[in-house]
Amino acid sequence: MGKTKHPLGLWAAVISGTLVTAALGTFGISEPEIDRYGNPENYTPIYVAPQAEQWGSHPVDFYVESKLESMSLEQKIRSLIIANTPGTDPAALSSFVSSNELGGFIVMGSNVPETPQELSSVTAAVMGNTELPRLIGIDEEGGLVKRLPYDGYAGADSLRNEPVASTFSAFSSRGELLKSVGVNLNFGIVADVSSDPSSFIYGRSFGLDASSVAERVTAAVSGEDSSVLSTIKHFPGHGSAPGDSHIGIPTSPLTYDQWLSGDAIPFQAGIDAGTSMVMFGHLSFPAVDGLPSSLSSTWHKVLREQLGFTGVIVTDDMTMLENSGMPEYSDRANNAVLALAAGNDVLLYVPNVNFDAESIVTGVVSTVQSGQISTQQLDNSVRRVLTMRRLLYPEAQTWMPPCDERCFVKVTY
């Protein structure tokens, strides 16, 4: 058979048994001749990615598994923490996230300067590596709860009385605004059902009944999705649990069947619409589990197995447990252990000042080493979070593993 010039060049890595070729022109290596099957003649591959079978061929999976393998236990735990410290000085905030090796930062009111341009400088400083950006979250519901003074889009308090299309429009615009100032994650979609005007959550709920809330949750997730990562909250549902979870642990009287036929419906709708995160509330449903839902493995199994959620699970602010007045939840490190053991992937902290991840990390390390939290469970959480972060990198889907001398094949002419 006649010979042709190889169109792509030569360097190669084998991933899941597939030879992936890439251009070698920049390396100054001439193109070999190839045979009828597209293989360079007279060559012997000398490098096969050692984790090929395990990692799979997708570039995001390859990157994430490689990163995971290089992380210490302490770094893995730190990567599951999103926290806040006050201030608008970009250098100080960058130092905060870097020194604690955090997986993300939550923007609160104290971090918001006067202009969108100044906020962009803040978020850029805490974002970190562009190839693995940190999660930059915010509670931007609109209406009663918002951090940005320049967010003039409607919130649930008015959207509940408007056509569903208005919710899509408001959250689409809100998502574009957040993206423009460097926020990539919104904790902003309330899936709670509340028909009681005296309820803490009433003014933040999309409606009086599960059906109308579900329609608007779907619209909100769909609207935000093209701009930022969405979060629905406060699972399993704050509407049936009166009281303020910032200062106590509200209790719901619902049985599991009652919950499934009502409060569960908007959460299922948000999951079906593609929400990236589900936030657990610090809420008690004694008929299902005596523990707060955020610390309940039972409720986490319901979310994963009954509702089919495969994304990232985040707690509500963990300091709320400390402020509940219940002595069994006064220990920050122990709360973190209980939350991760229950099935949360991310721990959220909104302390006032001087947040230090060290005590949390130390407590979780000893728990993993003792087997209370399995290494596999921890790694699965880290894997989900790293994948979410990696997909924020625009070139994640087309990235190729870096090549060293082992990637090259031996060719004779």
C-alpha positions in Angstrom: 0.0 0.0 0.0 1.1 3.5 -0.6 2.2 5.7 2.3 0.9 9.0 3.5 2.0 11.6 6.0 0.4 11.4 9.4 -1.9 14.5 9.7 -1.6 15.1 13.4 2.0 14.3 14.4 3.2 11.9 17.0 2.9 12.5 20.7 0.5 10.1 22.4 -0.9 9.0 25.7 -3.0 5.9 26.1 -6.2 6.5 28.0 -8.6 3.6 28.4 -6.8 1.7 25.6 -7.3 4.5 23.1 -4.3 6.1 21.4 -4.8 9.8 21.6 -2.5 11.8 19.2 -1.7 15.4 19.2 0.3 17.8 17.0 4.1 17.7 17.4 5.0 20.7 15.3 5.8 22.8 18.3 8.3 20.1 19.4 10.1 20.2 16.1 9.6 16.5 15.5 9.0 15.5 11.9 5.9 13.5 11.0 6.3 9.8 10.5 4.8 7.8 7.7 1.8 5.8 8.6 0.4 2.4 7.5 -3.1 1.6 6.2 -4.5 1.6 9.8 -3.3 5.0 10.7 -0.3 3.8 12.8 3.2 5.1 12.3 5.3 2.3 10.8 8.0 0.6 12.9 7.1 2.1 16.2 6.8 0.8 19.7 4.6 2.6 22.3 6.7 3.1 25.4 4.2 4.8 27.7 0.7 3.9 28.9 -1.1 6.1 31.4 -0.9 3.8 34.5 -4.4 4.8 35.7 -6.0 4.6 32.3 -8.5 1.8 33.0 -9.5 3.4 36.4 -9.7 7.0 35.3 -11.5 6.7 32.0 -10.8 8.7 28.8 -12.7 11.9 29.5 -10.3 14.8 30.0 -12.2 16.1 33.1 -12.2 12.7 34.7 -8.5 12.3 34.0 -7.6 15.7 35.4 -9.8 15.2 38.5 -8.4 11.8 39.3 -4.8 13.0 38.8 -5.5 15.9 41.2 -7.2 13.7 43.7 -4.2 11.3 43.8 -1.8 14.2 44.5 -3.8 15.6 47.5 -3.0 14.9 51.1 -5.8 13.9 53.5 -5.7 17.4 55.0 -5.9 19.1 51.5 -8.9 16.9 50.6 -10.8 18.0 53.7 -9.9 21.7 53.2 -11.2 21.5 49.6 -14.7 20.6 51.0 -14.9 23.9 52.9 -16.6 27.1 51.7 -16.1 30.0 54.2 -16.2 33.7 54.6 -14.2 36.4 56.2 -15.3 40.1 56.2 -13.7 42.8 54.1 -13.2 44.0 50.6 -9.4 44.1 50.3 -8.6 41.7 47.5 -5.1 40.8 48.9 -6.4 40.0 52.4 -9.2 37.9 51.0 -6.8 36.0 48.7 -4.6 35.3 51.7 -7.5 34.0 53.6 -8.6 31.4 51.1 -5.0 30.5 50.2 -3.8 30.0 53.7 -6.8 27.8 54.6 -6.6 26.0 51.2 -10.4 26.4 50.9 -12.4 25.0 48.1 -14.5 28.1 47.9 -15.6 31.5 49.3 -19.1 32.8 50.1 -19.6 36.5 49.4 -21.5 38.2 52.1 -22.6 41.8 52.4 -19.4 42.9 54.1 -17.5 41.8 50.9 -19.5 43.8 48.5 -18.0 47.2 47.4 -19.9 50.0 45.9 -19.5 49.1 42.3 -19.7 45.9 40.2 -16.2 46.6 38.9 -14.8 46.6 42.4 -16.6 43.3 43.3 -15.0 41.8 40.2 -11.6 42.5 41.7 -12.6 40.8 44.9 -13.9 37.7 43.2 -10.9 37.5 40.9 -8.6 37.6 43.9 -10.2 34.7 45.7 -10.8 32.6 42.5 -7.3 31.2 42.4 -6.1 28.9 39.6 -8.1 29.5 36.4 -7.7 25.8 35.6 -9.3 24.8 38.9 -11.3 27.9 40.0 -12.6 28.1 43.6 -16.4 28.1 44.1 -17.4 31.7 44.6 -20.9 31.5 46.1 -23.5 34.0 47.2 -27.0 34.1 48.7 -28.7 36.1 46.0 -32.4 35.2 46.1 -33.6 38.7 45.2 -36.4 40.4 47.1 -35.9 39.9 50.8 -32.4 38.3 50.6 -29.8 39.7 48.4 -26.2 40.9 48.8 -25.8 43.0 45.7 -27.4 46.5 45.9 -27.3 46.6 42.1 -29.6 43.5 41.8 -32.9 45.0 40.9 -34.5 41.8 39.7 -37.6 40.3 41.3 -37.5 37.8 44.2 -39.9 35.1 45.3 -42.0 37.6 47.3 -43.3 39.1 44.1 -42.6 36.3 41.6 -45.1 34.0 43.5 -47.9 36.2 42.2 -46.6 36.5 38.6 -46.6 34.1 35.6 -43.9 31.4 35.8 -42.1 33.0 32.8 -41.3 36.0 35.1 -39.3 33.7 37.4 -37.3 32.4 34.4 -36.6 36.0 33.3 -35.6 37.2 36.7 -33.2 34.4 37.5 -31.7 34.4 34.0 -30.9 38.1 34.4 -29.7 37.5 38.0 -27.4 34.7 36.8 -25.9 37.0 34.1 -25.3 39.7 36.7 -23.6 37.3 39.0 -21.4 35.9 36.3 -20.4 39.4 35.2 -19.0 40.1 38.7 -17.1 36.8 39.0 -19.6 34.8 41.1 -20.0 31.2 39.8 -22.4 29.7 42.4 -25.7 31.0 43.7 -27.3 29.7 46.9 -30.4 31.5 45.7 -33.3 29.2 44.9 -35.7 28.6 47.8 -37.7 25.4 47.2 -39.5 25.6 50.5 -43.3 25.6 50.5 -45.0 28.0 52.9 -48.6 29.1 53.2 -48.2 30.7 56.6 -47.6 34.5 56.5 -46.1 34.3 60.0 -43.5 31.7 58.9 -39.8 32.7 58.8 -39.5 31.5 55.3 -42.9 32.7 53.9 -41.6 35.8 52.1 -38.8 33.8 50.5 -41.0 31.0 49.2 -42.3 30.9 45.6 -45.8 29.9 46.6 -48.5 28.5 48.9 -48.6 25.0 47.4 -46.0 22.4 46.2 -47.2 22.6 42.6 -46.7 26.4 42.1 -43.4 26.3 43.9 -42.2 23.4 41.8 -43.0 25.3 38.6 -41.0 28.4 39.7 -38.1 26.3 41.1 -37.8 24.7 37.6 -37.9 28.1 36.0 -35.3 29.6 38.3 -32.9 26.7 37.8 -33.4 26.8 34.1 -32.9 30.6 34.0 -29.6 30.6 36.0 -28.1 27.5 34.5 -26.4 29.0 31.5 -24.6 31.6 33.7 -23.9 30.2 37.2 -24.2 27.0 39.2 -27.6 26.7 40.9 -28.5 25.6 44.4 -32.0 24.7 45.7 -32.6 25.0 49.4 -33.5 24.2 52.3 -33.8 20.4 52.0 -36.0 18.7 53.2 -38.1 21.9 53.5 -38.3 24.8 55.9 -42.0 25.6 55.2 -43.4 23.0 57.5 -40.8 23.7 60.2 -41.7 27.0 62.0 -39.0 29.1 63.6 -35.7 30.6 62.5 -32.9 28.0 61.8 -30.3 30.7 62.5 -31.0 30.6 66.2 -32.6 27.2 66.7 -33.5 23.9 65.0 -37.1 24.3 63.7 -39.2 21.1 63.9 -41.6 19.8 61.3 -44.6 17.5 62.2 -44.6 15.8 58.8 -44.3 12.1 58.4 -42.3 10.8 55.5 -45.3 10.1 53.4 -46.7 13.5 54.0 -43.4 15.0 53.1 -43.2 12.9 49.9 -46.6 14.1 48.7 -45.9 17.8 49.4 -42.6 19.4 50.3 -40.6 16.9 48.3 -42.2 18.0 45.0 -40.3 21.3 44.4 -37.0 19.6 45.3 -37.7 16.9 42.8 -38.5 19.5 40.2 -35.3 21.4 40.8 -33.3 18.2 40.6 -35.0 17.3 37.3 -34.2 20.7 36.0 -30.5 20.1 36.6 -29.6 22.0 39.8 -25.9 21.6 40.6 -26.3 21.7 44.4 -28.8 20.9 47.1 -28.5 22.7 50.4 -29.5 21.0 53.6 -31.3 23.0 56.2 -30.7 22.5 59.9 -34.2 21.2 60.4 -35.8 18.4 62.4 -38.3 15.9 61.2 -38.7 13.6 64.2 -41.1 11.3 62.4 -38.2 10.5 60.0 -35.1 11.0 62.1 -34.4 12.6 65.5 -31.2 14.3 64.2 -31.3 17.6 62.3 -31.6 16.8 58.7 -28.2 18.3 57.9 -26.7 15.6 60.1 -29.0 12.8 59.2 -27.7 9.9 56.9 -31.4 8.9 56.5 -32.3 12.2 54.8 -29.2 12.1 52.7 -30.1 8.7 51.5 -33.6 10.0 50.6 -32.1 12.7 48.5 -29.7 10.4 46.7 -31.8 7.3 46.4 -35.4 8.5 46.4 -35.0 11.8 44.6 -32.0 10.6 42.5 -29.7 13.6 43.1 -26.2 12.9 42.0 -24.7 16.4 42.3 -23.0 18.2 45.2 -24.7 18.4 48.6 -23.9 21.5 50.8 -24.8 22.3 54.3 -26.4 25.5 55.3 -24.1 27.7 57.4 -22.6 25.4 60.0 -22.3 28.1 62.6 -26.1 28.1 62.8 -25.8 24.7 64.6 -23.4 26.3 67.1 -25.9 29.1 67.6 -28.9 26.8 68.1 -28.5 26.8 71.9 -28.3 23.0 71.9 -25.2 21.9 73.8 -24.7 18.8 71.7 -24.0 21.0 68.7 -21.6 23.5 70.3 -18.4 21.8 69.1 -17.5 23.1 65.6 -15.2 20.2 64.7 -17.6 17.5 65.9 -20.4 19.1 63.9 -18.2 18.9 60.8 -17.5 15.3 61.4 -21.2 14.5 61.8 -22.1 16.5 58.7 -19.6 14.7 56.5 -20.4 11.3 57.9 -24.1 12.0 57.1 -23.3 12.5 53.5 -22.7 16.2 52.9 -20.0 17.0 50.3 -19.4 20.7 51.3 -19.3 22.4 54.6 -20.4 26.1 54.6 -19.2 28.6 57.2 -20.2 32.2 57.6 -18.3 33.2 60.8 -17.9 36.7 61.9 -14.1 36.9 62.1 -11.0 34.8 62.5 -12.2 31.7 60.8 -9.6 29.0 61.1 -10.1 25.6 59.3 -7.4 23.9 61.4 -9.6 22.5 64.2 -12.1 21.3 61.6 -9.5 19.6 59.6 -7.9 18.0 62.6 -11.2 16.6 63.8 -12.1 15.1 60.4 -8.6 13.7 59.9 -8.8 11.7 63.1 -12.3 10.5 62.1 -11.2 9.3 58.7 -8.1 7.6 60.2 -10.4 5.8 62.7 -12.8 4.7 59.9 -15.9 6.6 61.1 -15.8 8.3 57.7 -14.4 6.0 55.0 -11.7 7.2 52.7 -13.9 6.2 49.8 -16.7 8.4 51.0 -14.4 11.3 51.5 -12.8 10.8 48.1 -16.2 10.7 46.4 -17.1 14.0 47.9 -13.8 15.5 46.8 -14.3 14.1 43.4 -17.7 15.7 43.0 -16.4 19.1 44.1 -13.3 18.9 42.0 -15.3 18.0 39.0 -17.7 20.9 39.6 -14.7 23.3 39.9 -12.9 21.9 36.9 -15.9 22.3 34.7 -15.8 26.0 35.4 -12.5 26.1 33.3 -13.6 26.9 29.7 -11.1 24.5 28.2 -11.8 21.6 30.6 -13.5 19.5 27.9 -10.7 19.7 25.4 -7.7 19.7 27.7 -5.0 17.1 27.1 -2.8 15.6 29.8 0.6 17.2 30.0 3.2 15.2 28.0 6.7 14.2 29.2 9.3 12.0 27.5 7.4 8.9 28.4 4.5 10.0 26.1 6.6 9.8 22.9 6.8 6.7 20.8 10.0 5.3 19.3 10.0 5.7 15.6 12.5 4.5 12.9 12.2 5.4 9.3 
